C-alpha cells in the first residue's frame, strides 16, 4: 500500500514513517499545501491528513483535497471530541482518529480502508486501459463505472459486496439471505431475484446478458469479475 501523509508535525511524521514502513507499506511525506496538490495526483492508495491545531485554513485545504481526489482519506484530529469527528466525516473523510495516536490502530484502520477501496476490471479488459472500470466505494453505497458513480440501495450494495468477496464461486440463495438479511431465505419477506435484477440494471453493460453477476442453476449466483487490481 502506498500512503501519502500530509502533516507539518515533523516528530509525528518520522514516527509514522518508521512504523508504517515496518508494517510493509510505502509512505510519502508532504508538509505544504502546494506540494500536496501536485503529488496527490500521483500513484497513491490512501491519504492521511493531519489537522494539527484546529484552524480554518486546514479545514479549507482538507475540503479542497476531498474535491480533487477519490483516494480513501483518514483524518488525524487534534482532540478526541465528537464534533471534530462528525465534521470531518461529513466533509468526506473515510475515517477519523484523534491524538494521542495509537500507531498500531492507525495502521490497522489504513489497511481496512485500503481493502474497502479496491478496484477490479470487467472480464477481458485491460485494467490500465478499460473504459468500463468498476470500483466499489464505501462513501457511501456507490459503484464507479467508467468514470461515473451509480447509487445503490444498502441491500443492493450488500449483495454486491458479498458476491464480490466470493468472486468466481457460487453463493447460494440461502447464504446470500443470511449474509445480507441475517436470516434464512424463506424467512425473508422479499424477492431475492428481484434485488439481483435491479442490481444488474445498474452495473451491467447489458443487463439481459450479464457478465458480472451470473445465475448458477441450482447453486445460486456468482460474481465473475476479473481479479482485484493490487499493487
Buried (B, 14 or more C-beta within 10 A) or exposed (E): BBBBBBBBBEEBBEEBBEBBEEBEBBBBBBBEBEEBBEBBEEEBBBBBBBBBEBEEEBBEBBEBBBEEBEBBBBBBBBEEEEEBBEBBBEEBBBBBBBBEBEBEEBBEBBBBBBEBBEBBBBEEBEBEEBEEBBBBBBBEBBBBBEEEEBEBEEBBBBBBBBBBEBBEEBBBBBBBBBBBBEEEBEEBEEEBEEBBEBBBEBBBEEBEEBBBBBBEEEEBBBBBBBEEEEE
